[in-house]
Amino acid sequence: MADTRPRLEITDFPYTPDPASLFERLQRRPGAVLLDSGRPNAPGGLFDIISSDPLAMLSVDDGLTRCEPPMPLPAEPFEAQQALLDHAETELLPLLTKAVAAEAKALPFLGGLLGYWGYSLMNSHEPTHSTTGQSDQRPGPSLPAARLGLYDWALIQNHDTQRTLLVATAARREQVIDWLKEPAKPDSAYFTLTSEFVGDIDRASYGRRFQRVIDYIHAGDCYQINLAQRFTAKFQGSTWQAYRRLRLATPTPYGGYLAWADQAILSLSPERFIGVADGQVATRPIKGTRPRGRTADEDLCLATELQQSAKDRAENIMIVDLLRNDLGRVCRPGSVAVPQLCGLESYANVHHLVSIVRGELAAGATPLDLLAAAFPGGSITGAPKHRAMQIIDELEPCQRSVYCGSLGYVDRRGRLDSSIAIRTVIADGDTLHIWGGGGLVADSDEEAEYQETLAKIERLMQALTSQVHDENDSQ
């Protein structure tokens, strides 16, 4: 019997190096999402993905997996995501013809899931609560542990070929064109903080938690722990304009903006978690940080110091070993390799050491199997991972929410890309939350580690605090 679903088509749109001008008209649509490569200013970014108005929305909250509109799905979060994709491919998504599939081979997304997997999702997937055995009662933003929409269309910008393509059915294409003609809302150009950022813990409290981590390391519980602190401020106005400020201050290749009602995620991550394309797997762990210098000579000195730091290299190598193990659980035996170890990458506010780990999916394994096996990323937990997460739950006074989870997509063809949600701001009602963290090892220096947590987010907080509206705020 012939498939009567409408066909997916690909249409050229005028190219623009900045996706904000396109997303500006869509950002108030239901389920609007921008996965942002940071162009034209960020190095390394290739694709932007823009969409809205999902066919369905799957969320995980308080251990329950829900879908709107309702449909029968497994309770386990990653199994539910795969079941929704499998059902969508035959019943919900537009027909993908061989001709379109061949034309779009280089495109990352032809329909599927877009959204986030929060750090706290692990407690629904594989509980880690530790020391007390009780459920986590720490305060945190009220966002679900995960929220992923099923999208049947996307605007995709390829910055290498300088093309913007609309992937949609003919009917969807006409809808999107109409949406892009709508004028921006008057209040979409306004954002201001109404209070300063205040930390949940003071300097002395950070020191006590730092010493507790060192005690755990010396006792043999773990080799490394990622310890974070959270800062909170009140705000008024548009979270989209807040994101534009952040993007201008710290463009990064794994950015993203997602908003629903009075909640939003504003992520300026430099770090990829896991990518999968045609069965090939890659992850890019970051460990090792120095601030940028005030002069060219100071900047070079700091970068060189990082490259030559035995402590930072050891920290990076520990996480590389953890990720090799995580990938090895789902990859073909013998396929996991490390083509880059402790390479230097520089961003607007910091220098980082970045490694690359690659592998090949085992026969019958899916990208979501891999994500479930490796989640959350080892670079923001510590090693060994399970014990590190227990200690994090004990010592951090607030839940991490989306922070240190992932933003990304799962494409209908079995492709996946995801970030580590660091340098990420959560908007919940009239409140903004931002976290800064760092990996602690046996020879870590307390003051240096404390300053590193601030250096990673200082530029972001300054961008949000500034009352000077840049030229983009009035567009």
BELMOLIN-V482687 format. One line per field, one symbol per residue. ss: DSSP state (H for helix, E for strand, C for the rest). A space follows every 10 residues. Layout:
ss = ???
This chain:
ss = CCCCCCECEE EEECCCCCCH HHHCCCCCCC CCEEEECCCC CCCCCCEEEE ECCCCEEEEE ECCEEEEECC CCCCCCHHHH HHHHHHHHHH HCCCECCHHH HHHCCCCCCC CEEEEEECHH HHHHHCCCCC CCCCCCCCEC CCCCCEEEEE ECCEEEEECC CCEEEEEECH HHHHHHHHHH HCCCCHHHHC EEECCCCEEC CCHHHHHHHH HHHHHHHHCC CCCEEEEEEE EEEEEEECHH HHHHHHHHHC CCCEEEEEEE CCEEEEEEEC CEEEEEECCE EEECCEEEEE ECCCCHHHHH HHHHHHHCCH HHHHHHHHHH HHHHHHHHCC ECCCCCEEEE EEEEEECCCE EEEEEEEEEE ECCCCCHHHH HHHHCCCHHH CEECHHHHHH HHHHHCCECC CCCCCEEEEE ECCCCEEEEC CCCEEEEECC EEEEEEEEEE CCCCCHHHHH HHHHHHHHHH HHHHHCCCCC HHHHC
